[in-house]
Amino acid sequence: MRRDIVAVVTGTVVDDEQGIRLAQLCRACGLSVETVRDMVGHGILVPTGGRPGRWRFPADSIRRARLVSRLRRDLEINLAGAALALDLLDRIEALKARVARVEQPTRQKNLFPHRNDHH
């Protein structure tokens, strides 16, 4: 007897121009409205729109909110600490991107080491 294992993957598709509404973000991350409001208050999430009923969050907010939830659960970090951790992680990613841009011309030169040699 053969048994096939089927994985079911669900997700939320977010148009970054329109963003995601508060209720959708709460549902996608399993968070309460109060928790999301607290995250906004700490600068972890940055919605557009003037008040919570009109808030729209960028697509990256789902990843950020889930990461903060894991930090709070696994490391017992408060929101201020999570905001600091996210800021540091964002800076690391920016530095990695910068290093990659700087190293790219060097890698291209190494692909053709004798290109400029005129012996």
Residue pairs with C-beta under 8 A, 6 or more apart in sequence:
12 20
12 24
12 28
12 62
14 20
14 58
14 59
14 62
15 59
16 58
16 59
18 56
19 47
19 48
19 56
19 57
19 58
19 59
19 61
20 28
20 56
20 57
20 58
20 59
20 61
20 62
21 55
21 56
21 57
22 33
22 36
22 47
22 52
22 53
22 55
22 57
23 33
25 31
25 36
25 45
25 57
25 61
25 62
25 65
26 32
26 33
26 36
28 62
29 36
29 62
29 65
29 66
29 69
30 69
31 65
31 69
33 52
36 45
36 65
37 52
38 79
39 45
39 65
39 68
39 79
40 46
40 47
40 55
41 79
42 79
42 80
42 82
42 83
43 83
44 64
44 65
44 68
44 79
44 82
44 83
44 86
45 57
45 61
45 64
45 65
46 57
46 58
46 61
47 55
47 56
47 57
47 61
48 55
48 56
49 55
49 56
64 86
67 86
67 89
68 79
68 82
68 86
71 77
71 81
71 82
71 85
72 78
72 79
72 82
77 85
109 115
